[in-house]
Amino acid sequence: MRRALICVTLAGSLGMSNQADRPFDQTKTLAQLRQQIAGKEQLPAEEVFRNIQDYKGVPAASLLRGMEFYGRVLGVTCTHCHVADQWERDDKPAKQITREMSAMVDTITSTLRKMRNLPSERPGVPCATCHRGQLKPATAESVVDRPESVVGRSGLQTGTRRRPEDHGGLRTAS
């Protein structure tokens, strides 16, 4: 199954004011989202949120953790890709770019897993390999010219793959 950043919304409103009225408070918003899905955490995301294009079948709580992970890896908040309180909307180009980059990550990971004699049983290339906590991904030149740039603001090392929980509970292509 192709995995990509998805658009999410609750069936009901969070009751937030216009996004331009105040700065976005990601901690508060995520707490509100968790409260809204209380009792539905293990239901498939598409039964709890709207406009789920990928990650169908993933529990709703895991989806929220995955979105938090994307934010950490890219060094952004939810509103980089989403319109606050209108999570299902596809207005922002960053959302489509993220979907396409996630598909690219899946393709690379899938290819790696077909290779023989790799020292890892389940090799993968997560977003952090290039983004390392920053919106703009590293280029080969930036890593060669500045090897210290391999560790970004998130503290994630390029190529590091830990437990699924470290990636919000979402897994890349199998």
N, C-alpha and C positions, 0 to 999 in steps of 0.2 A: 504494500500500500504506500502510495506516495505521501510523504509527510511534508507539510509546509505550514507556515504561520497561517492561522485561520482567523476568521472574523467571528467574534462572539458577542452575544447580547443576552441579557436576561429577558424572560418573558415580560417582566414588569420593569418599571422605571426605578432608578436609584434615587430619584427625587433631587438630583443635583441641579444647581443653577447653571446658566449659560457658562460655557467653558471660558469665555473671554472675561467674565466677571471676576474671576479669582484664579490664582495659579492652581495647577493640577496637583492634587495630593494623592500620590500613588498608594501610599500606605493605607490611608483612610478608604480609598476606593476599593482596594483589594479586600480590606476587612468587610466593607459593605457587600461586595460580591460573595464572599464566603458566607456571610450571614444570609444573603438571599438564597443561596443554594443549600442551606442547612437541611439535612435529611435527603438530599438528592445527590450527594457527593459521589456516590458509586454508580449513578445512572449514566448511560452514554451521553457524552457531551451534546450530541445533536438533539437529545430529548430535553435538555436544560437550556441550551443557548440556541440562538438563531444564526443562520448563514454559516453553518459549519461545512466547510468545503473539504477539509482533510481532518484527520484525527477522529474520524467517525468510529465509534465504539470505545474510545478512550474515556475513562471516567471523568466526570466534570471537574472534580477536585484536581486530578492530574493535569487537566488542561490548564487550569489556572496556574499551577506550579510551573508548567511549561512556558506559559507566557511570561511569568516572572523571570525564568531563566533566560529567555530571549532578551529581555530588558537588561539583565546583568551583562550578558555576553556582548551586547551592542552598546552598552552604556547609555541607554535611553529609557524613557518612561513609556507607559501604555499609549500616550497620545502621539507618539512618533508615528505609529501606524493606524491608530484608532481615533475616532471622534468620541470623546468622553460621553458616556450615557447613551451612545448610539453605536455600540460596538459592532453591529452587523453591517454598517455602511462601508462601502468600498471607495470612498472619496479620495483617500490619500494614496499617492503613488507608492509610498514606502511599503504599503501593505502588499501590493502586487510584486514589488521588487523582492520582498522577503519571501514570498511564496516561490518565486522563481529561483532564488538562491537556495532555498530549502530543497527544491527539486534537484538542483545541481549537487548539493551535499549528498543527497540520497543516491544519485548516479555514481558519484565518486566512491562512496562507501560500498555500494553494491559491487562495483568493479574491484575494489580492494579485496572484498571477501571471496572473490573468485580466484584470486592469485594464490599460488602455491608457495609454500616455504616462508611465509611471513612469520615473524616471531610472535604474533598475536593470534589467538583463536578467533576473535571477533574484531578485526581492525575496523576503525571508523575515523571519519574526519568530521568532527563537530564544528559548529559555527566558530567556536573559540579558536580554532586553528589559525584562522586569518584575522578575525575581529579582535580577539584578546581584550575585550572590554571597551572597545572603541567602535564608533559608528563606521568609520572608514576602514575597510580591511587592509591588512598589511600587504605590501607587494614584496616580491623577492628582493628587490633592490633595498627596500627599507630594512629588511631583516639582515641583509648582508652588511649594509652601511652602519646600522645601529643594532647590534645583536641584543642590547638591553631592551629593545622595543618588543622582544618576544613575549614579555610579561606585561599585560595591559593593566588598566585600572581595576579590573575584576580580580586580578591576582591569578588568573587562569593561565597556565603555560600553553604555548602552541603545541598542538598535538596531544595534549593530556586528555585522557578519557578515564573517568572514574566510574563510580556507581551510577545507575540510572537516576537516583535521587539528585545527583549533582546536576542533572540536566532536566530538572523539573519533573522527572518521572516519565518523560516522553522518550521513546527510543527512535533511532534513525532506522532506515530500511534494513530489513533482515536479509 
